[in-house]
Amino acid sequence: MKAAQIIRPGAAAVALVDEPTIGADDVLIRVRAAGICGTDLHIFKGEYEATYPLIPGHEFSGEVVAVGAHVRNFQVGDRVTADPNIPCNKCDYCQRNEPNQCRDLRAVGVTRSGGFR
């Protein structure tokens, strides 16, 4: 599949990449719309901590095309928007229901491949 990929600060290209695989707790979304955010621009400019190459895009919506074995609240065909934040659910902040303060917060399109794929 095609993806917009930031190769290194200041350099981007369209690349052919593998379709993502999902785990038991994941859903796979066919992206129908994605927005370019200021964070994406900072990543492109090298002004934000990132590991390159990176497929950006943390603001997106689409349709669920596959669900993992443990997923119960979504099914194929659901139209969704993504919350790109992935808290650890283990640290003291997560245990206090403050995942936005998570000590090991990850984000789709920021610390792992995102919706521009």
Solvent accessible surface area in square Angstrom, and as a share of the most:
residue,aa,sasa,rsa
1,M,99,0.44
2,K,142,0.60
3,A,3,0.03
4,A,45,0.35
5,Q,29,0.13
6,I,7,0.04
7,I,64,0.32
8,R,142,0.52
9,P,67,0.42
10,G,52,0.50
11,A,24,0.18
12,A,61,0.47
13,A,50,0.39
14,V,109,0.63
15,A,25,0.20
16,L,148,0.73
17,V,32,0.18
18,D,123,0.64
19,E,107,0.48
20,P,43,0.27
21,T,131,0.76
22,I,58,0.29
23,G,36,0.35
24,A,42,0.32
25,D,111,0.57
26,D,57,0.30
27,V,48,0.27
28,L,27,0.13
29,I,34,0.17
30,R,117,0.43
31,V,43,0.25
32,R,153,0.56
33,A,59,0.46
34,A,47,0.37
35,G,29,0.28
36,I,126,0.64
37,C,32,0.19
38,G,40,0.38
39,T,32,0.19
40,D,6,0.03
41,L,94,0.47
42,H,87,0.39
43,I,0,0.00
44,F,71,0.30
45,K,123,0.52
46,G,38,0.36
47,E,107,0.48
48,Y,101,0.38
49,E,160,0.72
50,A,26,0.20
51,T,113,0.66
52,Y,55,0.21
53,P,83,0.52
54,L,10,0.05
55,I,6,0.03
56,P,7,0.04
57,G,0,0.00
58,H,24,0.11
59,E,83,0.37
60,F,22,0.09
61,S,38,0.25
62,G,5,0.05
63,E,49,0.22
64,V,0,0.00
65,V,43,0.25
66,A,32,0.25
67,V,54,0.31
68,G,7,0.07
69,A,76,0.59
70,H,118,0.53
71,V,23,0.13
72,R,190,0.69
73,N,136,0.70
74,F,95,0.40
75,Q,121,0.54
76,V,96,0.55
77,G,39,0.38
78,D,43,0.22
79,R,217,0.79
80,V,25,0.15
81,T,106,0.62
82,A,25,0.20
83,D,111,0.58
84,P,22,0.14
85,N,77,0.39
86,I,58,0.29
87,P,35,0.22
88,C,35,0.21
89,N,100,0.51
90,K,167,0.71
91,C,21,0.12
92,D,63,0.33
93,Y,57,0.22
94,C,17,0.10
95,Q,124,0.55
96,R,132,0.48
97,N,128,0.65
98,E,64,0.29
99,P,53,0.34
100,N,111,0.57
101,Q,96,0.43
102,C,12,0.07
103,R,161,0.59
104,D,66,0.34
105,L,67,0.34
106,R,118,0.43
107,A,12,0.10
108,V,29,0.17
109,G,0,0.00
110,V,13,0.08
111,T,74,0.43
112,R,127,0.47
113,S,45,0.29
114,G,8,0.08
115,G,5,0.05
116,F,41,0.17
117,R,66,0.24
